[in-house]
Amino acid sequence: QKEVEQNSGPLSVPEGAIASLNCTYSDRVSQSFFWYRQYSGKSPELIMSIYSNGDKEDGRFTAQLNKASQYVSLLIRDSQPSDSATYLCAVAGTYKYIFGTGTRLKVLA
Amino acid sequence: GAGVSQTPSNKVTEKGKYVELRCDPISGHTALYWYRQSLGQGPEFLIYFQGTGAADDSGLPNDRFFAVRPEGSVSTLKIQRTERGDSAVYLCASSSTVGNTEAFFGQGTRLTVV
């Protein structure tokens, strides 16, 4: 089992819809969780961090964490074509960040 | 600086040559990470520094890879006797403290071994 798992996609959603991206992790001692956006040919850009169970909202983005289920998700409301990118889930324990392979999101105009 | 800076942006080298990749972290960030990313994959951990010391180098693939951070700021990833399989994007990230905090990436160095 991979330490951080994501569906590679592509996930296609129409413009204006909600995109839901999911991530599961295997290490129960993980403490911090992050979502990065990566455009093709660019480096990862941090968009959300979450440390406690529940929801955290920032603009059109909502991160959700359920430590009991070892599950993290990212919701993107009112999806725009500019949101089309690969979204990487990262999980941190004591010091190291472990990344999933990313989910490719395509927002269709 | 304002963000993490990596140089060069692109490096093409011949098989068997030696290369150095440089990372300048965000000012004041004590933790520095090197990752490698191949096409279609997530970043793969290589090595992590807290200050000047390599706290964990378990991700370095073999002894051809080495990294230093002599003054606790700029870091250099060194690859000896490069192989075509070393071709990838090498990413550097920094964070203000050890783990569990937000890490920010540089723009990466695309290494191509021909």
Interface residues (C-beta under 8 A of the other chain):
Chain A: V4 S8 Q31 S32 F34 Y36 K42 S43 P44 E45 L46 S49 Y51 L88 A90 A92 G93 T94 Y95 K96 Y97 I98 F99 G100 T101 G102
Chain B: A31 Y33 Y35 G40 Q41 G42 P43 E44 F45 Y48 Q50 A55 D56 V89 L91 A93 V98 G99 N100 T101 E102 A103 F104 F105 G106 Q107 G108
